[in-house]
Amino acid sequence: MKKPFLFIILSFLIFSSGSFAEDSWDEFSGVDRAWDGQKSVTNKEFEEAINALEGNKKKKEAKKRKKLIKKISGGGESLYPELSPDSDITDITPLTKNEDGMLLNVPVNLIIGSKVLEKGYYKVMAEKDENEEVYLLFYQSHALEGKVRAYKTEDDYDEEHIDFVRLLPYNESFVKVIFGSLDFNAYTYIRFLH
């Protein structure tokens, strides 16, 4: 009884492994025809597909950025339009000190000390001495034409720029020169000739 039972089990294993092998080989019968139905893709079509995928990526990044801005700002409308979540955030350029001075048109003859500065254009620079006193220097070309003491102030005179120099009428004998820089703002009064 052991022999016929062993024979039946052995024959069952042989026949089942054969059919299993047949099934697995049937899957590879169409390998040589696998690429028959595919279309070739041109470079232009490939680039368009890549650009579409990158466009989707950019949209997702923009949506993520808006979501982050909304989370930070609360999503409401701001009282200040430049703080709106839809506005672009601009880079702030670093401030640099103006070492060259600023050009000033002087329409009258100024009296500085015993010297008369004639009408014309002057490059005005400011300097502090060791006692923290401020002086305005008037240059034409490279020659120092005049030096006058000025007084520091916190007033920016509603000027649009940080660096400025202006000559303003004060009264019938004096003009007021205002000066602004990154370091300080200053003013002085200078007599003029009629």
Secondary structure as UniProt FT lines:
FT   HELIX           2..26
FT   TURN            27..30
FT   HELIX           31..33
FT   TURN            34..37
FT   HELIX           43..73
FT   HELIX           81..83
FT   TURN            85..86
FT   STRAND          102..106
FT   STRAND          109..112
FT   TURN            113..114
FT   STRAND          115..117
FT   STRAND          120..128
FT   TURN            130..131
FT   STRAND          134..140
FT   TURN            141..142
FT   STRAND          143..153
FT   TURN            157..158
FT   STRAND          164..169
FT   STRAND          174..180
FT   STRAND          185..193
//
